[in-house]
Amino acid sequence: MTLELISNPSLAERTTLRLGGTAEVEAVVRDRRDLDGLGDFLTNQTLRPFVLGEGSNLIASDGQLDLALIRVDTPPGPERIEKVEDKLIVRCGAGQRLPGLLGWAQMAGLTGLEGLTGIPGSVGGAVAMNAGSYGLEFGDLITRIQLWSPAQGIFWLNADQCVFSYRHFYPGTHGGKCLIWEVELALTESTPGAVRKVMQEVYKKKKATQPVTAKSAGCVFKNPEGKSAGMLLDQAGMKGLRLGGMAFSDIHANFLINEGNGTSKDALALIEHGRTSVVEQFGTNLELEVIVL
């Protein structure tokens, strides 16, 4: 296959917050054969490369950005690989949407992923950010990860060769900067009905406490040790605070939402105001969870 290159891709169209300017180019990888072309592309251009999944957890700046977006658009299709003791190993491409993986696992009667219900994004993004919810982190389920780099090509790493921490993944000294290609997960056999029931309970709880249907990038700040970023922002008066078309959600203060005509300028100004207010009132410096491009 030939690597597809798209000129001036819109970041507003490619992010869940629905704002931002345009990148210079987007390279779309649909097949392993495209990786050779990607290697040549990365060698011959001077733009900042950035791997874009489904665009969640991102705030893209306005205007023209010197970015070369890389998007893995492999066909969906989680598959059962083998059974190891009481676990079923499932392999999934990085381009698979995370909600699609959860839906497939539910219909297959496989449990373990339910806590991630309601989280948008791709499987590759869930690895890269070690996505988590209600005490579950994606890295807890991973057994192996297949990575690619121009220097090493395609290779596998076991989970214990990698470093997973709060909203962070690093392929240790083995990988360096790599593209996530595939992941293998250890799930447990259950029944479709039982898995569906847990997913429904998780979604109901999230819908009552988070703006799950709004244009949002997810949580803005990481939770400080032993504290809740949302609670600190709420106590600092951020809940429902608006600037232009952007607002801190009136459901959960740690979610920034686009009410329809928001700009990155307004989003970043609100974020800085929230951070400064929490520092001044509580002496706690909040660390960003979202990535700012």
N, C-alpha and C positions, 0 to 999 in steps of 0.2 A: 504494500500500500504506500501511497505518497502522503507525507505529513501535510496536513491541511493548515494553512496560515490565514488568519482573518485579520484584516487591517482595522485599526481604530475600534476595537471592541468596547462596547458600553459597559462600564462597571455597574451603573444603576440597573441595567438589565440582568446582571450576573450576580447580584448580591441580595440577600434576604431583606436588608434594610432599604433597598431600592433607592440608593443615592450614590453620587460619585461621578467623576468625569470619564475619560476614555484612556485606555492603555494604547501603546503603540501597535502591538500585535498580540495575537493569541495563537498558540500552537496547540492543535487538537490531536491527541494521541489515541487512536482507536484499536491498534493492533501492535503486537510485539515488533513487527517489522518496521513500525513507525519510530521505534526507539533509536534506530540507527540514524534516521533523519533528524530526530531531536538532538542527538549528540552533535551532529554537524551544525545544526541551527544554533545551539548554545555556544559552540566554539567560534562561530563567525559573527556573532552580534555582541554589542556592548551594553545592551539594556539590562536592567535589573530583572532577573527571572523570578517569577512567583507562581507557585503551584496553586491553582484555584479549583476547589471542589465545587460544592453547590453554593458557595458564597455566603455561608452563615459565619458568624463570629468575626465579621470584617466591617470596617468603616473605611471606605475609599474616599480619598480627597477629591475635591472638585478640580476641573480643568484637565489638561493633557498630562498624563503621567508617563515617565520614562520606564515603563514596565513591559516585559514580555511575559504574558500570562501563559501558563501551561495547564491544559485541562485534559485529564484522563477520562475518556468517554468510551470505555470498554463496555461491551454488551452485558446487561445484567444476567445473573444466573448463578446464585449460590449453589453449591453442590456438596453432597455428603462425600467424605473422603474415606474415613475408616472409623471403627469403634475401638476406643482404648479404655479398657476397664468399664466404668459406668458413664464415660463421656463419648459423645459423637463429635468427630472432628468435621467442621464445615469450612470449605474454602470459598472466598468471595473476592471479586475484583475491587480495586480501590475506587473505580468509577461508579459502583453500585450506590444508589441512594440509601441512606440509613433507614428511613421509614420502610423502604421496599424490602430490606433485609429482615426487619422485624416482622413485616407481614408474611414473608416467606417462612420464617421460623414458626410463626403462630400456626399457619396452615399445616406445617410439617410436625407440629406438636413438640417443638423443641424449646426448652425453657432456659433462661439465663439472661436474656436481653431485655426483659420487660421494663426494667427501671429506666431504660433509655427512650421509652415511649414519649412522643411529642417533640423529640429533638430533631431538627432538620439537619441537612448536610449530607455529605457522602461518607462512605466507609473509610476512604483515605483520610478525609478530614477528621473523622472520629479517632483514627489512630494518631494523627499528627497532634491533635489537641488533647488526646487521652480523655475524650468526652465522658462525662459522668453525670449521675443524677441519683439522688436518694441512696447514697452510699455505694453505688456501683460505678466502677470505672471501666472503660472499654478494655484497657490493658489487662484487667483481671481475667479476661476470657481468652486472650491471645496466646497461642502456642508457638506460632511462627509467623514471620513477615517476609514477603519477597520484595526486595528493593532493586532499584536500578540507578546506576550512575554512569556518566560517560567513560570514566576510567575503568570501572569494574564490570560493567554490563549488568546482567540479571544475576542476583544471588539471594540466598535465603539466610535469615538469622533466626535463631531460636529466641523466644521471649526473654530468657535469662541472659542473653547477650546484649539486650537493650536496656535502656533506662526509662521507666515510666514514673512520672510524678504528677502532681496536681496540675492539670491542663497542659501537660508537657510530655513529649516523646523525643528521645534521642537514641539513635542507633549505635551508641557506644563508640569505641575507637575502631570498630570494624567497618562502619559505614560512612561516617562523615555526612556531607550533604547529599541526600539521595531522594529519588522519587519513589513513593510507596506504590507498589504495583498490585500485590495480592496479600491477603491475610488469611490465616487459619485460626479458627475459634473452637474452643471446647464447650459444647452445649450439652444439656442433659435431656434425655427423652421424657416426655410428659404426654399430654393430650392436647389437641387443638382447643378444646373447650376450656381447659384449665388455664392455658396460656392466655387465651382471649380474655378471660375474666380478670386476670391480674393486669393486663394491658389496659382494660377499661377502667379499672380502679385507679391506676397510675394517671391516666389521662384526665379522669374526673378531678382528681386532687390537683393536678397541674393547672387545669382550666380555671379552678377556683382561686388559685394563688399566683398565676403567671399569665401574661398577655399572649397566650399561645397562638391566637389567630391574627395578631397584629403584625405589621411590617417591623420586624425587630432583628437585631443581631445576637440575641441571647443576652446573657449576663454581661454587663459592662466591666465590672471589677471582680477580681478574685476575692474570695472570703479571707480576711486576715486570720491568723492563727487564733482559734477559739472564739471568733466573732463572726457576725453576719454582715456582709457589705450592704445588703438590702436594708437591714435594720438601722445601720449607721446612717445611711442616706435618708431613710425615712425620718429618723430623729433629727436630722439636719435640715429637714423641710424640703427635701427634693421630690417627694412623691407628687406626681401631677404637675410639676413645674414645667413650663413651656417657654420655648424661644423659637420664633418663626414657626416652621412646620414640624419642629422636633419637640419631644417631651419625654420626661421620665414618667414611666407608666404609673397611673393612679391605682394599679393593682399591685405592682411590685416595683419598688423604687430603683432596683438594680437593673431594670430593663429600659433601654432607650428605644423609643418607637418613632417611626416616621408617620405623621398624621396625613400625609398626602403630598406635600410640596416642600419637604425638608431639604436642607442642604448640609453638606459636610461641615461647612463653617459653623452653622448653628449647632450641629451635633457635637463638634469638638469643644465649642464654647460652653455648652451645657456640661459636658464631661469635666472640664477643667473647673467649672464652678462647683460641681459636686465634690470633686476631690479636695479643693481648697476649703470648702465649708466643713468637711469631715475632719480635716487636719486642724482647723481653727477651733472647732468645738470639742473634739475628742482626742486630738493628738495622734490620730491614726492615719498613716499614709496609705491610701488604697492603690493597689497595683492593677493595671489594666489586664483584663482577660481577653478583650477583643483586640484584634490586630488592626493597626492603623496603617493604611497604605498611602 
